[in-house]
Amino acid sequence: MTRAIRVYETGAPDVMRIEDIAPRGPERGEVVVRNHAIGVNFIDTYYRSGLYPAPSLPFTPGNEAAGEITALGKGVKDFRVGDRVAYVANLGAYAEDRTIAADRLVKLPKALGYEAAAALMLKGLTAQYLLRRTYRVKAGDTILVHAAAGGVGQILCQWARALGATVIGTAGSPEKAKLAKKAGAKHVILYREEDFAARVKEITKGRLCDVVYDGVGKATFPASLDCLRPFGMFVSYGSASGQIEAFNIMLLSAKGSLFATRPSLHTYAHAREDLLKMARELFRAVSSGAVEAPAPRTFPLDAVVEVHRALEGRQTTGSTVLIP
């Protein structure tokens, strides 16, 4: 038997319960991973609450973890029992053991521990496609990062600064503003106290930003569009404050022939070759010092309800990891 978090009906954090379940052996092309650390992400709350529909009920939440391979299915050639691996895969990570398709795994560099890897994979790969593919940030760009003290936000700030961009961040408190500054934001706006669009205009002397990375959603839209120069890119990658409601697409024209997109990691990393390329670039950024390997806050798997409450209450900074 293996311990896992199960959700039988969607709703508040207390719908999650811990159970002993019978593990499923690996089929062809699959492996079993003993999870040593499990990443916690805002998308986990979307599935648990029902904002994103799960394929079926009951289900086990969680989209990333790091651990050790304990069994191989037929046809698996690139991995061995004992390999240290990490993965990002839709649902199923909140468990001691996970049976998963081998093509979703990446091998961990020796210098990267399980806890750091579990905190890095989803957020780091998200930052990779945002900075290098959705909009390719280059030296001289000015970018706006909402929720700059969050897990993805801090990686975006670090990596963009290393690429030579000027980073403007928003944060919800002076304490979070300090974290954003430390991560690489040259300017930090307290968006609950200040008109962030007006401040961006002031900071940039009217030149505005090349791209806005927005993981907040409803609370920061449409004001984020006012932070962009003509032909700028609005990138919505999360909905921490609620989903952006339908809007008239002519708004993009009126504000300067802007581009707007809602990308997803699933699409960018769907092909194995893309996943491996993205992971290699992320691990290079960590090994070079451009991105600091996270030192996440850790909690036992049994504390998952309290962890989700804190996450949804915007009471967390950086990364959080569950230990089975």
Residue frames as qw, qx, qy, qz and C-alpha x, y, z in Angstrom:
[[0.000, 0.888, 0.461, 0.000, 0.00, 0.00, 0.00],
 [0.401, 0.154, -0.013, 0.903, 1.02, 3.61, -0.49],
 [0.047, -0.667, -0.468, 0.577, -0.25, 6.81, 1.12],
 [0.203, 0.298, 0.454, 0.815, -1.91, 9.34, -1.17],
 [0.208, 0.324, 0.301, -0.872, -4.13, 12.40, -0.99],
 [0.112, 0.368, 0.847, 0.366, -7.54, 11.76, -2.53],
 [0.263, 0.190, 0.100, -0.941, -10.30, 14.15, -3.61],
 [0.196, 0.345, 0.917, 0.043, -13.81, 12.67, -3.93],
 [0.154, 0.859, 0.473, 0.119, -15.61, 15.97, -4.47],
 [0.416, 0.370, -0.032, 0.830, -14.20, 19.35, -5.40],
 [0.344, -0.874, -0.296, -0.173, -14.34, 22.30, -3.03],
 [0.241, -0.900, 0.302, -0.200, -12.45, 23.89, -0.14],
 [0.221, 0.585, -0.766, 0.149, -9.09, 22.53, 1.07],
 [0.462, -0.249, 0.746, -0.409, -10.71, 20.17, 3.57],
 [0.892, 0.264, -0.028, -0.366, -12.11, 17.99, 0.75],
 [0.525, 0.516, -0.671, 0.088, -8.62, 16.45, 0.58],
 [0.822, -0.456, 0.262, -0.221, -8.12, 13.30, 2.63],
 [0.112, 0.580, -0.806, -0.047, -5.15, 10.98, 3.08],
 [0.937, -0.010, 0.129, -0.324, -5.66, 7.30, 2.35],
 [0.392, -0.360, 0.815, 0.231, -3.77, 4.06, 1.88],
 [0.765, 0.481, -0.029, -0.428, -4.26, 2.88, -1.68],
 [0.860, -0.023, 0.446, 0.248, -2.98, -0.08, -3.68],
 [0.025, -0.656, 0.430, 0.620, -0.18, 1.05, -5.99],
 [0.832, 0.510, 0.118, -0.183, -0.48, 0.28, -9.69],
 [0.708, -0.248, 0.464, 0.470, 2.42, -1.59, -11.26],
 [0.094, 0.603, -0.349, -0.711, 4.10, -0.09, -14.31],
 [0.799, 0.473, 0.366, -0.063, 2.74, -0.96, -17.74],
 [0.712, 0.267, 0.274, 0.589, 4.74, -0.72, -20.94],
 [0.286, 0.614, 0.089, 0.730, 6.62, 2.57, -21.15],
 [0.439, -0.811, -0.045, -0.385, 5.96, 3.40, -17.50],
 [0.455, 0.212, -0.665, 0.552, 8.01, 3.51, -14.30],
 [0.547, -0.739, -0.392, 0.001, 7.25, 3.70, -10.59],
 [0.269, 0.542, -0.314, 0.732, 8.78, 6.68, -8.77],
 [0.523, -0.563, -0.526, 0.366, 9.10, 6.83, -4.99],
 [0.074, 0.855, 0.084, 0.507, 8.47, 10.51, -4.39],
 [0.569, -0.180, -0.423, 0.682, 10.94, 12.12, -1.99],
 [0.025, -0.403, -0.211, 0.890, 9.53, 15.65, -2.37],
 [0.232, 0.614, 0.712, 0.250, 6.31, 16.98, -3.94],
 [0.122, 0.057, 0.063, 0.989, 5.93, 20.49, -5.29],
 [0.098, 0.675, 0.654, -0.328, 2.88, 22.57, -4.36],
 [0.148, 0.056, 0.364, 0.918, 1.56, 24.99, -6.99],
 [0.371, 0.234, 0.227, -0.870, -1.43, 27.26, -7.44],
 [0.533, 0.123, -0.600, -0.584, -2.70, 25.02, -10.25],
 [0.241, -0.095, -0.943, 0.206, -3.21, 22.31, -7.61],
 [0.182, 0.321, 0.550, -0.749, -5.84, 24.50, -5.96],
 [0.453, 0.256, -0.300, -0.799, -7.61, 24.99, -9.31],
 [0.491, 0.003, -0.832, -0.257, -8.15, 21.24, -9.71],
 [0.171, -0.193, -0.840, 0.478, -9.07, 20.73, -6.07],
 [0.231, 0.331, 0.337, -0.850, -11.64, 23.54, -6.13],
 [0.518, 0.509, 0.687, 0.004, -13.12, 22.48, -9.47],
 [0.180, 0.796, -0.129, -0.563, -12.00, 25.59, -11.37],
 [0.320, 0.447, -0.745, -0.378, -10.12, 23.21, -13.65],
 [0.911, -0.070, 0.042, -0.405, -12.06, 19.96, -14.21],
 [0.346, -0.415, 0.840, 0.047, -10.28, 16.75, -13.25],
 [0.364, 0.150, -0.779, -0.487, -10.67, 13.86, -15.72],
 [0.656, -0.339, -0.635, -0.228, -12.53, 11.82, -13.09],
 [0.403, -0.564, 0.428, -0.580, -13.37, 11.54, -9.40],
 [0.448, -0.855, 0.075, 0.252, -11.78, 10.60, -7.11],
 [0.673, 0.615, -0.184, 0.369, -8.34, 11.89, -8.05],
 [0.686, -0.468, -0.090, 0.550, -4.96, 12.58, -6.49],
 [0.180, 0.982, -0.008, -0.054, -3.83, 16.21, -6.87],
 [0.502, -0.652, 0.403, 0.400, -0.33, 17.40, -7.63],
 [0.691, 0.721, -0.003, -0.057, 1.62, 18.13, -10.78],
 [0.475, 0.676, -0.501, 0.257, 5.31, 17.83, -9.90],
 [0.796, -0.566, 0.210, -0.030, 7.64, 15.82, -7.72],
 [0.372, 0.654, -0.655, 0.075, 11.16, 14.46, -7.49],
 [0.817, -0.360, 0.388, -0.229, 12.23, 11.03, -6.39],
 [0.161, -0.453, 0.856, 0.189, 13.82, 7.71, -7.22],
 [0.723, 0.174, -0.460, -0.485, 12.78, 5.09, -9.75],
 [0.511, -0.315, 0.737, -0.311, 11.84, 1.82, -8.01],
 [0.642, 0.202, 0.739, 0.030, 10.40, -0.23, -10.89],
 [0.125, 0.386, -0.503, -0.763, 10.47, -0.28, -14.70],
 [0.779, 0.374, 0.356, -0.355, 7.81, -1.34, -17.16],
 [0.738, 0.172, 0.519, 0.395, 8.59, -3.10, -20.42],
 [0.483, 0.701, 0.300, 0.430, 10.20, -1.05, -23.15],
 [0.208, -0.975, 0.070, 0.032, 11.79, 1.57, -20.88],
 [0.849, 0.266, -0.072, 0.450, 15.35, 2.05, -22.11],
 [0.259, 0.707, -0.162, 0.638, 16.52, 5.48, -20.96],
 [0.421, -0.651, 0.336, -0.535, 16.17, 4.89, -17.21],
 [0.551, 0.082, -0.804, 0.210, 17.30, 2.43, -14.57],
 [0.647, -0.663, -0.376, -0.025, 16.07, 1.51, -11.10],
 [0.622, -0.460, -0.153, 0.615, 17.71, 3.94, -8.68],
 [0.316, 0.393, 0.224, 0.834, 17.85, 6.88, -11.09],
 [0.079, -0.516, -0.396, 0.755, 17.15, 10.26, -9.50],
 [0.132, 0.407, 0.616, 0.662, 14.38, 11.94, -11.49],
 [0.165, 0.390, 0.375, -0.825, 11.83, 14.73, -11.48],
 [0.129, 0.384, 0.785, 0.469, 8.65, 15.24, -13.42],
 [0.327, 0.234, 0.176, -0.899, 5.80, 17.56, -14.27],
 [0.160, -0.181, -0.888, -0.391, 2.65, 15.64, -15.13],
 [0.442, -0.338, -0.150, -0.817, -1.06, 16.31, -14.82],
 [0.757, -0.413, 0.098, -0.497, -2.38, 15.13, -11.42],
 [0.953, -0.050, -0.297, 0.018, -1.23, 12.26, -9.22],
 [0.449, 0.514, -0.501, 0.533, 1.85, 13.68, -7.47],
 [0.405, -0.551, 0.392, -0.615, 0.47, 13.98, -3.90],
 [0.975, -0.135, -0.075, -0.157, 1.46, 10.41, -3.02],
 [0.601, -0.585, 0.515, 0.179, 4.33, 8.33, -1.69],
 [0.453, -0.088, 0.761, 0.455, 4.62, 6.40, -4.97],
 [0.484, 0.633, 0.024, -0.604, 3.63, 7.37, -8.50],
 [0.631, 0.161, 0.670, 0.358, 3.34, 5.26, -11.65],
 [0.221, 0.826, -0.022, -0.518, 4.06, 7.51, -14.59],
 [0.802, 0.576, 0.074, 0.140, 5.03, 7.44, -18.25],
 [0.729, -0.294, 0.121, 0.606, 8.81, 7.40, -18.54],
 [0.427, 0.456, 0.284, 0.727, 8.78, 10.06, -21.26],
 [0.221, -0.902, -0.188, -0.321, 7.60, 12.62, -18.67],
 [0.730, -0.609, 0.001, 0.310, 10.73, 12.19, -16.54],
 [0.415, 0.797, -0.327, 0.291, 14.01, 14.09, -16.58],
 [0.806, -0.156, -0.365, 0.440, 17.16, 12.98, -14.82],
 [0.306, -0.951, -0.035, 0.023, 18.39, 15.26, -12.06],
 [0.420, 0.674, -0.449, 0.410, 21.87, 16.80, -12.04],
 [0.668, -0.142, -0.609, 0.404, 23.96, 15.51, -9.14],
 [0.194, 0.091, -0.343, 0.915, 24.09, 18.94, -7.52],
 [0.441, -0.269, -0.128, -0.847, 20.29, 19.32, -7.37],
 [0.119, -0.003, 0.893, -0.433, 18.57, 17.79, -4.36],
 [0.032, -0.445, -0.876, -0.184, 15.07, 16.34, -4.30],
 [0.050, -0.731, -0.501, 0.461, 13.44, 19.22, -2.39],
 [0.018, -0.552, 0.227, 0.802, 14.95, 21.89, -4.64],
 [0.008, 0.003, 0.807, 0.590, 14.01, 19.90, -7.74],
 [0.016, -0.561, -0.828, 0.012, 10.41, 19.44, -6.62],
 [0.030, -0.777, -0.289, 0.558, 10.16, 23.18, -6.03],
 [0.112, -0.513, 0.412, 0.745, 11.89, 24.04, -9.29],
 [0.326, 0.137, 0.832, 0.428, 10.44, 21.89, -12.05],
 [0.196, 0.732, 0.641, 0.123, 6.99, 23.31, -12.74],
 [0.081, -0.932, -0.106, 0.337, 7.86, 26.88, -11.79],
 [0.336, -0.547, 0.492, 0.588, 11.24, 26.79, -13.52],
 [0.349, 0.218, 0.772, 0.485, 9.94, 25.24, -16.73],
 [0.134, 0.859, 0.492, -0.045, 7.13, 27.80, -16.69],
 [0.162, -0.855, 0.148, 0.469, 9.68, 30.60, -16.40],
 [0.429, -0.213, 0.660, 0.578, 11.69, 29.01, -19.21],
 [0.315, 0.488, 0.701, 0.414, 8.92, 29.05, -21.76],
 [0.006, -0.927, -0.329, 0.181, 7.69, 32.48, -20.66],
 [0.235, -0.820, 0.251, 0.457, 11.12, 34.10, -20.98],
 [0.292, -0.379, 0.713, 0.513, 12.60, 32.14, -23.87],
 [0.190, 0.234, 0.864, 0.403, 9.66, 31.11, -26.06],
 [0.097, 0.783, 0.606, -0.100, 6.39, 32.99, -25.42],
 [0.184, 0.975, -0.079, 0.097, 8.32, 36.27, -25.49],
 [0.844, 0.080, -0.165, 0.504, 12.07, 35.96, -25.92],
 [0.304, -0.943, -0.010, 0.135, 13.47, 38.41, -23.41],
 [0.728, 0.370, -0.061, 0.573, 16.70, 40.10, -24.44],
 [0.444, -0.308, -0.204, 0.816, 19.14, 42.64, -23.04],
 [0.005, 0.041, 0.148, 0.988, 17.60, 46.10, -22.93],
 [0.372, -0.488, -0.655, -0.441, 14.00, 44.93, -22.55],
 [0.229, -0.209, 0.491, -0.814, 11.83, 46.25, -19.75],
 [0.463, -0.253, -0.812, -0.249, 9.44, 43.70, -18.27],
 [0.474, -0.389, 0.293, -0.733, 6.72, 43.74, -15.63],
 [0.431, -0.042, -0.899, 0.066, 6.35, 40.70, -13.37],
 [0.592, -0.499, -0.003, -0.633, 3.23, 40.51, -11.25],
 [0.899, -0.417, 0.067, -0.117, 3.45, 38.60, -7.95],
 [0.488, 0.689, -0.497, 0.201, 7.22, 38.94, -8.17],
 [0.270, -0.524, 0.709, -0.386, 7.75, 37.37, -4.73],
 [0.918, 0.012, 0.205, -0.340, 5.95, 34.17, -5.68],
 [0.780, -0.194, 0.545, 0.239, 7.60, 30.96, -6.80],
 [0.640, 0.527, 0.381, 0.409, 7.44, 31.67, -10.55],
 [0.065, 0.990, 0.057, 0.112, 7.85, 35.39, -9.96],
 [0.474, -0.762, 0.382, 0.222, 11.20, 35.08, -8.21],
 [0.706, -0.005, 0.563, 0.429, 12.59, 32.83, -10.95],
 [0.434, 0.782, 0.342, 0.290, 11.34, 35.24, -13.63],
 [0.139, -0.983, 0.115, 0.026, 13.06, 38.14, -11.86],
 [0.611, -0.532, 0.492, 0.317, 16.37, 36.30, -11.46],
 [0.672, 0.204, 0.585, 0.405, 16.51, 34.90, -14.97],
 [0.338, 0.870, 0.289, 0.215, 15.35, 38.09, -16.70],
 [0.243, -0.928, 0.235, 0.157, 17.96, 40.13, -14.84],
 [0.633, -0.328, 0.584, 0.388, 20.64, 37.67, -15.95],
 [0.574, 0.494, 0.544, 0.362, 19.41, 38.11, -19.54],
 [0.307, 0.015, 0.103, 0.946, 19.99, 41.86, -19.25],
 [0.164, -0.662, -0.534, -0.499, 16.39, 43.02, -18.85],
 [0.102, -0.230, 0.394, -0.884, 15.17, 45.72, -16.49],
 [0.343, -0.376, -0.859, -0.054, 12.64, 44.06, -14.19],
 [0.336, -0.294, 0.202, -0.872, 9.72, 45.86, -12.58],
 [0.298, -0.204, -0.930, 0.073, 7.85, 43.72, -10.06],
 [0.483, -0.498, -0.041, -0.719, 4.63, 44.04, -8.14],
 [0.365, -0.050, -0.854, 0.367, 4.10, 42.71, -4.63],
 [0.430, -0.654, -0.508, -0.360, 1.37, 42.76, -2.02],
 [0.600, -0.788, -0.102, 0.093, 3.37, 43.78, 1.05],
 [0.024, 0.897, -0.438, 0.044, 6.68, 45.41, 2.02],
 [0.641, -0.391, 0.660, 0.035, 8.01, 42.01, 3.08],
 [0.791, 0.368, 0.468, 0.141, 7.23, 40.53, -0.32],
 [0.370, 0.924, -0.092, 0.033, 8.70, 43.60, -2.00],
 [0.303, -0.747, 0.588, 0.067, 12.03, 42.87, -0.30],
 [0.735, -0.033, 0.666, 0.123, 11.99, 39.33, -1.66],
 [0.648, 0.703, 0.280, 0.086, 11.26, 40.59, -5.16],
 [0.088, 0.943, -0.320, -0.016, 14.12, 43.08, -4.92],
 [0.514, -0.515, 0.680, 0.092, 16.48, 40.36, -3.76],
 [0.761, 0.242, 0.593, 0.099, 15.39, 38.19, -6.67],
 [0.461, 0.049, 0.474, 0.748, 16.32, 40.83, -9.22],
 [0.127, 0.842, 0.482, 0.206, 13.50, 43.35, -9.57],
 [0.371, 0.217, -0.088, 0.899, 15.06, 46.79, -10.01],
 [0.307, -0.205, 0.114, -0.923, 11.79, 48.45, -9.06],
 [0.161, -0.314, -0.931, 0.095, 8.96, 47.01, -6.93],
 [0.329, -0.301, -0.133, -0.885, 5.43, 48.42, -6.80],
 [0.144, 0.165, 0.847, -0.485, 3.08, 47.71, -3.89],
 [0.131, -0.246, -0.661, -0.697, 0.06, 47.12, -6.08],
 [0.290, -0.628, -0.718, 0.073, -2.44, 47.23, -3.18],
 [0.272, -0.700, -0.239, 0.615, -1.30, 50.74, -2.22],
 [0.053, -0.513, 0.334, 0.789, -0.28, 52.22, -5.56],
 [0.729, 0.599, 0.100, -0.315, -1.68, 52.54, -9.08],
 [0.710, -0.262, 0.515, 0.404, 0.78, 50.14, -10.66],
 [0.588, 0.595, 0.397, 0.379, 0.09, 51.28, -14.24],
 [0.028, 0.990, -0.019, 0.140, 0.79, 54.91, -13.29],
 [0.556, -0.701, 0.402, 0.193, 3.95, 53.86, -11.45],
 [0.764, 0.119, 0.483, 0.410, 5.18, 51.85, -14.45],
 [0.398, 0.826, 0.227, 0.329, 4.69, 54.91, -16.65],
 [0.242, -0.950, 0.193, -0.046, 6.61, 57.00, -14.13],
 [0.728, -0.439, 0.454, 0.265, 9.45, 54.48, -13.70],
 [0.683, 0.219, 0.517, 0.467, 9.92, 54.04, -17.45],
 [0.044, -0.468, 0.110, 0.876, 9.49, 57.77, -18.19],
 [0.593, 0.494, 0.078, -0.632, 6.58, 56.93, -20.45],
 [0.279, 0.424, -0.775, -0.377, 8.35, 54.26, -22.52],
 [0.865, -0.100, 0.143, -0.470, 6.40, 51.44, -20.79],
 [0.572, -0.345, 0.744, 0.019, 7.19, 47.70, -20.98],
 [0.301, 0.319, -0.759, -0.481, 7.90, 45.19, -23.72],
 [0.567, -0.177, -0.781, -0.194, 6.08, 42.38, -21.94],
 [0.489, -0.413, 0.395, -0.659, 3.89, 41.85, -18.86],
 [0.434, -0.002, -0.901, 0.023, 3.93, 38.46, -17.13],
 [0.481, -0.311, 0.196, -0.796, 0.72, 38.11, -15.14],
 [0.355, -0.077, -0.929, 0.072, 0.01, 35.18, -12.84],
 [0.140, 0.145, 0.565, -0.800, -2.57, 37.15, -10.82],
 [0.077, 0.426, 0.852, 0.293, -5.43, 37.49, -13.29],
 [0.061, -0.786, -0.573, -0.221, -8.64, 39.34, -12.52],
 [0.371, -0.820, -0.203, 0.386, -7.20, 41.86, -10.05],
 [0.360, -0.506, 0.324, 0.714, -4.52, 43.13, -12.44],
 [0.205, 0.226, 0.693, 0.654, -6.52, 43.21, -15.68],
 [0.730, 0.584, 0.160, 0.318, -7.03, 45.33, -17.76],
 [0.187, -0.955, 0.178, 0.144, -4.63, 47.75, -16.05],
 [0.700, -0.291, 0.496, 0.424, -1.74, 45.52, -17.15],
 [0.587, 0.575, 0.421, 0.384, -2.44, 46.55, -20.75],
 [0.036, 0.993, 0.029, 0.107, -1.72, 50.16, -19.80],
 [0.560, -0.676, 0.390, 0.277, 1.82, 49.11, -18.86],
 [0.734, 0.114, 0.535, 0.403, 2.68, 48.03, -22.42],
 [0.020, 0.525, -0.340, -0.780, 4.25, 50.01, -25.22],
 [0.724, 0.452, -0.115, -0.508, 2.79, 49.62, -28.73],
 [0.747, 0.331, -0.564, -0.120, 3.16, 46.04, -30.01],
 [0.173, -0.446, 0.766, -0.430, 3.87, 44.87, -26.46],
 [0.566, -0.064, -0.802, -0.177, 2.93, 41.38, -25.24],
 [0.564, -0.392, 0.370, -0.626, 0.51, 40.62, -22.40],
 [0.504, 0.125, -0.854, -0.017, 1.14, 37.10, -21.08],
 [0.668, -0.387, 0.238, -0.589, -1.48, 35.69, -18.70],
 [0.505, 0.238, -0.829, 0.027, -0.17, 32.48, -17.15],
 [0.258, -0.210, -0.847, 0.416, -2.17, 32.22, -13.91],
 [0.336, -0.584, -0.372, -0.639, -5.36, 33.29, -12.12],
 [0.344, -0.077, -0.716, 0.602, -4.46, 33.68, -8.44],
 [0.179, 0.182, 0.355, -0.899, -7.14, 36.37, -7.96],
 [0.594, 0.495, 0.528, -0.350, -9.67, 34.78, -10.32],
 [0.560, 0.264, 0.592, 0.515, -9.94, 34.32, -14.05],
 [0.028, 0.269, -0.187, -0.944, -9.88, 37.26, -16.42],
 [0.514, 0.525, 0.578, -0.355, -13.40, 37.81, -17.69],
 [0.547, 0.488, 0.523, 0.435, -14.28, 38.07, -21.37],
 [0.091, -0.689, -0.007, 0.719, -13.24, 41.38, -22.90],
 [0.595, 0.780, 0.123, -0.147, -13.65, 43.18, -26.21],
 [0.810, -0.009, 0.241, 0.535, -10.63, 42.29, -28.34],
 [0.322, 0.812, 0.138, 0.468, -10.69, 45.82, -29.77],
 [0.492, -0.864, 0.076, 0.076, -9.17, 46.86, -26.45],
 [0.765, -0.222, 0.315, 0.517, -5.85, 45.51, -27.71],
 [0.454, 0.562, 0.329, 0.608, -6.06, 47.73, -30.75],
 [0.147, -0.936, -0.164, -0.273, -7.04, 50.80, -28.75],
 [0.588, -0.774, 0.186, 0.144, -4.09, 50.41, -26.41],
 [0.043, -0.778, 0.546, 0.307, -1.43, 50.10, -29.09],
 [0.779, 0.372, -0.450, -0.228, -1.87, 47.04, -31.31],
 [0.369, -0.527, 0.716, -0.271, -0.99, 44.80, -28.38],
 [0.604, 0.094, -0.774, -0.164, -0.56, 41.03, -28.35],
 [0.577, -0.386, 0.471, -0.545, -2.17, 38.87, -25.66],
 [0.633, 0.166, -0.744, -0.136, -1.72, 35.16, -24.97],
 [0.718, -0.443, 0.355, -0.402, -2.66, 32.51, -22.40],
 [0.540, 0.414, -0.731, -0.044, 0.04, 29.81, -22.76],
 [0.861, -0.416, 0.168, -0.241, 0.38, 26.57, -20.81],
 [0.253, -0.583, 0.769, 0.071, 3.32, 24.41, -19.82],
 [0.751, 0.137, 0.639, -0.093, 1.46, 21.32, -21.01],
 [0.680, 0.722, 0.116, -0.055, 1.51, 22.60, -24.59],
 [0.171, 0.870, -0.462, -0.003, 5.10, 23.83, -24.54],
 [0.225, -0.493, 0.836, -0.087, 6.46, 20.62, -22.99],
 [0.885, 0.150, 0.192, -0.397, 4.15, 18.14, -24.71],
 [0.826, 0.462, -0.316, 0.067, 6.83, 16.77, -27.04],
 [0.857, -0.417, -0.022, 0.302, 9.59, 14.89, -25.22],
 [0.637, 0.267, 0.037, 0.722, 12.33, 16.66, -27.16],
 [0.062, -0.748, -0.050, -0.659, 10.90, 20.03, -26.08],
 [0.726, -0.677, -0.068, -0.103, 10.69, 18.90, -22.45],
 [0.852, -0.173, 0.004, 0.493, 14.33, 17.78, -22.47],
 [0.415, 0.483, 0.063, 0.768, 15.51, 20.98, -24.15],
 [0.313, -0.793, -0.080, -0.517, 13.59, 23.12, -21.67],
 [0.821, -0.564, -0.040, 0.082, 14.94, 21.16, -18.70],
 [0.765, 0.082, -0.003, 0.639, 18.53, 21.40, -19.99],
 [0.179, 0.621, 0.033, 0.762, 18.23, 25.18, -20.32],
 [0.560, -0.752, -0.068, -0.342, 16.69, 25.45, -16.85],
 [0.880, -0.385, -0.026, 0.278, 19.40, 23.31, -15.25],
 [0.600, 0.318, 0.005, 0.734, 22.08, 25.37, -17.05],
 [0.116, -0.760, -0.045, -0.638, 20.56, 28.55, -15.66],
 [0.748, -0.656, -0.017, -0.100, 20.75, 27.05, -12.17],
 [0.874, -0.130, 0.015, 0.467, 24.31, 25.74, -12.54],
 [0.440, 0.495, 0.040, 0.748, 25.49, 29.11, -13.91],
 [0.244, -0.323, -0.468, 0.786, 23.99, 30.99, -10.98],
 [0.150, -0.230, -0.330, -0.903, 21.50, 32.92, -13.12],
 [0.687, -0.431, -0.254, -0.527, 18.71, 31.15, -11.22],
 [0.145, -0.422, 0.762, -0.469, 19.17, 30.16, -7.61],
 [0.448, -0.177, -0.870, -0.101, 18.04, 26.65, -6.72],
 [0.480, -0.604, -0.080, -0.632, 15.08, 27.17, -4.40],
 [0.163, 0.075, -0.840, 0.512, 15.22, 26.45, -0.69],
 [0.451, -0.434, -0.473, -0.620, 11.53, 25.67, -0.24],
 [0.470, -0.306, 0.517, -0.647, 9.48, 25.58, 2.90],
 [0.395, 0.039, -0.903, -0.163, 8.72, 21.94, 3.67],
 [0.614, -0.191, 0.344, -0.684, 5.66, 20.38, 5.27],
 [0.310, -0.027, 0.950, -0.017, 4.60, 16.76, 5.81],
 [0.170, -0.199, -0.754, -0.603, 2.10, 15.36, 3.32],
 [0.217, -0.546, -0.785, 0.197, -0.45, 15.19, 6.15],
 [0.105, -0.555, -0.250, 0.786, -0.42, 19.02, 6.37],
 [0.237, 0.245, 0.609, 0.716, -1.74, 19.48, 2.82],
 [0.075, -0.801, -0.579, -0.129, -5.03, 21.11, 3.91],
 [0.329, -0.821, -0.095, 0.457, -3.24, 23.84, 5.88],
 [0.413, -0.223, 0.447, 0.761, -0.77, 24.34, 3.03],
 [0.161, 0.496, 0.650, 0.553, -3.57, 24.92, 0.51],
 [0.191, -0.881, -0.421, 0.103, -5.30, 27.37, 2.86],
 [0.388, -0.662, 0.126, 0.629, -2.11, 29.40, 3.18],
 [0.361, 0.037, 0.585, 0.725, -1.50, 29.33, -0.57],
 [0.049, 0.658, 0.627, 0.414, -4.99, 30.53, -1.45],
 [0.301, -0.883, -0.290, 0.212, -4.79, 33.16, 1.28],
 [0.457, 0.775, -0.137, 0.415, -1.71, 34.62, -0.45],
 [0.569, -0.790, 0.215, -0.076, 0.21, 33.99, 2.79],
 [0.880, -0.135, 0.283, 0.357, 3.13, 32.18, 1.15],
 [0.212, 0.868, -0.360, -0.269, 6.28, 33.36, -0.58],
 [0.018, 0.518, -0.837, -0.177, 8.66, 31.40, -2.76],
 [0.625, 0.088, -0.704, -0.327, 8.14, 27.64, -3.01],
 [0.647, -0.318, 0.494, -0.486, 6.46, 25.02, -0.83],
 [0.486, 0.254, -0.820, -0.163, 7.17, 21.28, -0.84],
 [0.843, -0.321, 0.141, -0.409, 5.35, 18.33, 0.75],
 [0.098, 0.458, -0.880, 0.078, 7.41, 15.45, 2.16],
 [0.798, -0.147, -0.447, -0.376, 5.69, 12.03, 2.01]]
